[in-house]
């Protein structure tokens, strides 16, 4: 927490304590002035010299104290209104920032979707090449009168290898056996792939 926040927190904790102490002091002062006012009112009625002037001063002090109390109430209401306005402005600013970030992310999502489309097109093209390659090998094997089990199950191997690679992103794909959890080039050639292959 920075120093400014600590000061704000201390001020927020101190403010009610100070306000309560001031209120108690004003209440006591007002009570004393009201008592003095009653006494002076009796003195005025009884004709004591200078009692009327002193009563005016006490009544002016009472009025001033009541005005200060009213100002305190008004100031408290204004502080609450300003705090509410500041919170509203802060929330509006935060919402504006979030909406701008959302717009930015949505723009990035479109670019990422386009990249996936390009990669999917390349994958489909590569798979078509693999199918054609397998058909060519099968035709040669047939003419030679031989049979290659690896060639016969090549598409199944591709399917399982892709399930392993794409499974975390496409949840409906089954998780293949552990053997297929490696690069396709390793499975097809039987040779471990080099980094980056």
GUKE-766027 format. One record per residue (C-alpha): residue number from 1; residue in three letters; x, y, z. Coordinates in steps of 0.1 Angstrom, whole numbers. Last residue first. Layout:
% GUKE-766027
SITE  NUM  ALA  X  Y  Z
...
This chain:
% GUKE-766027
SITE  197  UNK  101  -311  -370
SITE  196  UNK  113  -283  -347
SITE  195  UNK  133  -306  -324
SITE  194  UNK  144  -337  -343
SITE  193  UNK  118  -365  -347
SITE  192  UNK  125  -399  -333
SITE  191  UNK  127  -425  -361
SITE  190  UNK  100  -451  -366
SITE  189  UNK  92  -434  -399
SITE  188  UNK  54  -432  -396
SITE  187  UNK  53  -429  -358
SITE  186  UNK  82  -404  -356
SITE  185  UNK  69  -383  -384
SITE  184  UNK  35  -382  -367
SITE  183  UNK  50  -365  -336
SITE  182  UNK  43  -382  -303
SITE  181  UNK  13  -394  -283
SITE  180  UNK  4  -422  -306
SITE  179  UNK  22  -449  -285
SITE  178  UNK  3  -437  -254
SITE  177  UNK  -30  -448  -267
SITE  176  UNK  -53  -422  -282
SITE  175  UNK  -75  -397  -263
SITE  174  UNK  -108  -395  -282
SITE  173  UNK  -117  -363  -300
SITE  172  UNK  -149  -347  -288
SITE  171  UNK  -129  -321  -267
SITE  170  UNK  -114  -303  -297
SITE  169  UNK  -87  -282  -281
SITE  168  UNK  -69  -306  -258
SITE  167  UNK  -76  -334  -284
SITE  166  UNK  -58  -316  -313
SITE  165  UNK  -23  -332  -309
SITE  164  UNK  -35  -366  -295
SITE  163  UNK  -64  -369  -319
SITE  162  UNK  -40  -359  -348
SITE  161  UNK  -18  -389  -339
SITE  160  UNK  -48  -412  -337
SITE  159  UNK  -61  -401  -371
SITE  158  UNK  -27  -402  -388
SITE  157  UNK  -22  -438  -374
SITE  156  UNK  -56  -448  -387
SITE  155  UNK  -48  -433  -421
SITE  154  UNK  -15  -453  -422
SITE  153  UNK  -32  -487  -413
SITE  152  UNK  -28  -503  -446
SITE  151  UNK  6  -488  -453
SITE  150  UNK  20  -502  -421
SITE  149  UNK  5  -536  -429
SITE  148  UNK  24  -537  -462
SITE  147  UNK  11  -563  -486
SITE  146  UNK  29  -578  -515
SITE  145  UNK  17  -589  -549
SITE  144  UNK  40  -564  -566
SITE  143  UNK  11  -549  -585
SITE  142  UNK  -9  -547  -552
SITE  141  UNK  21  -531  -534
SITE  140  UNK  23  -505  -561
SITE  139  UNK  -14  -497  -559
SITE  138  UNK  -12  -496  -520
SITE  137  UNK  17  -472  -522
SITE  136  UNK  -2  -450  -546
SITE  135  UNK  -33  -450  -525
SITE  134  UNK  -12  -442  -494
SITE  133  UNK  3  -412  -512
SITE  132  UNK  -31  -400  -523
SITE  131  UNK  -43  -402  -487
SITE  130  UNK  -12  -384  -475
SITE  129  UNK  -16  -357  -501
SITE  128  UNK  -52  -352  -491
SITE  127  UNK  -40  -350  -454
SITE  126  UNK  -15  -323  -463
SITE  125  UNK  -41  -303  -481
SITE  124  UNK  -65  -307  -452
SITE  123  UNK  -37  -296  -428
SITE  122  UNK  -29  -266  -450
SITE  121  UNK  -66  -256  -450
SITE  120  UNK  -67  -261  -412
SITE  119  UNK  -36  -239  -408
SITE  118  UNK  -52  -211  -428
SITE  117  UNK  -85  -214  -409
SITE  116  UNK  -66  -214  -376
SITE  115  UNK  -47  -182  -387
SITE  114  UNK  -80  -166  -396
SITE  113  UNK  -95  -175  -362
SITE  112  UNK  -64  -160  -346
SITE  111  UNK  -69  -127  -365
SITE  110  UNK  -106  -127  -356
SITE  109  UNK  -97  -133  -319
SITE  108  UNK  -73  -104  -320
SITE  107  UNK  -100  -80  -330
SITE  106  UNK  -122  -94  -302
SITE  105  UNK  -94  -89  -278
SITE  104  UNK  -90  -52  -288
SITE  103  UNK  -128  -47  -285
SITE  102  UNK  -128  -63  -251
SITE  101  UNK  -99  -41  -240
SITE  100  UNK  -118  -10  -251
SITE  99  UNK  -149  -22  -233
SITE  98  UNK  -128  -29  -202
SITE  97  UNK  -112  6  -203
SITE  96  UNK  -147  22  -207
SITE  95  UNK  -160  1  -178
SITE  94  UNK  -131  13  -157
SITE  93  UNK  -138  49  -166
SITE  92  UNK  -175  45  -158
SITE  91  UNK  -167  29  -125
SITE  90  UNK  -143  57  -116
SITE  89  UNK  -169  83  -127
SITE  88  UNK  -196  66  -106
SITE  87  UNK  -172  64  -76
SITE  86  UNK  -163  101  -80
SITE  85  UNK  -200  110  -82
SITE  84  UNK  -207  89  -51
SITE  83  UNK  -178  106  -32
SITE  82  UNK  -191  140  -43
SITE  81  UNK  -226  132  -31
SITE  80  UNK  -212  119  2
SITE  79  UNK  -190  150  7
SITE  78  UNK  -220  172  -2
SITE  77  UNK  -242  155  25
SITE  76  UNK  -214  158  51
SITE  75  UNK  -209  195  41
SITE  74  UNK  -246  202  45
SITE  73  UNK  -247  186  79
SITE  72  UNK  -216  205  89
SITE  71  UNK  -230  237  76
SITE  70  UNK  -262  230  96
SITE  69  UNK  -241  225  127
SITE  68  UNK  -222  257  119
SITE  67  UNK  -255  275  115
SITE  66  UNK  -267  261  149
SITE  65  UNK  -235  274  165
SITE  64  UNK  -240  308  149
SITE  63  UNK  -276  310  160
SITE  62  UNK  -265  301  196
SITE  61  UNK  -237  327  195
SITE  60  UNK  -262  353  182
SITE  59  UNK  -286  343  211
SITE  58  UNK  -258  347  236
SITE  57  UNK  -248  381  222
SITE  56  UNK  -285  392  222
SITE  55  UNK  -289  380  258
SITE  54  UNK  -258  401  267
SITE  53  UNK  -274  432  252
SITE  52  UNK  -307  425  270
SITE  51  UNK  -289  418  304
SITE  50  UNK  -271  451  302
SITE  49  UNK  -290  464  334
SITE  48  UNK  -312  438  351
SITE  47  UNK  -349  445  344
SITE  46  UNK  -366  414  359
SITE  45  UNK  -377  404  324
SITE  44  UNK  -341  409  311
SITE  43  UNK  -327  389  340
SITE  42  UNK  -351  361  334
SITE  41  UNK  -341  360  297
SITE  40  UNK  -305  361  309
SITE  39  UNK  -309  329  329
SITE  38  UNK  -327  312  301
SITE  37  UNK  -300  322  276
SITE  36  UNK  -272  310  300
SITE  35  UNK  -288  276  301
SITE  34  UNK  -292  276  263
SITE  33  UNK  -255  287  260
SITE  32  UNK  -244  258  282
SITE  31  UNK  -265  233  263
SITE  30  UNK  -251  246  230
SITE  29  UNK  -215  243  243
SITE  28  UNK  -222  208  255
SITE  27  UNK  -238  198  222
SITE  26  UNK  -210  215  203
SITE  25  UNK  -183  196  223
SITE  24  UNK  -201  163  218
SITE  23  UNK  -205  170  180
SITE  22  UNK  -168  179  178
SITE  21  UNK  -158  146  195
SITE  20  UNK  -181  126  172
SITE  19  UNK  -168  144  141
SITE  18  UNK  -132  138  152
SITE  17  UNK  -139  101  157
SITE  16  UNK  -158  98  125
SITE  15  UNK  -129  115  105
SITE  14  UNK  -101  95  121
SITE  13  UNK  -108  62  103
SITE  12  UNK  -112  79  69
SITE  11  UNK  -81  100  75
SITE  10  UNK  -61  69  84
SITE  9  UNK  -73  52  52
SITE  8  UNK  -65  82  31
SITE  7  UNK  -31  85  47
SITE  6  UNK  -24  48  40
SITE  5  UNK  -35  52  4
SITE  4  UNK  -12  82  -1
SITE  3  UNK  18  63  15
SITE  2  UNK  15  34  -9
SITE  1  UNK  0  0  0
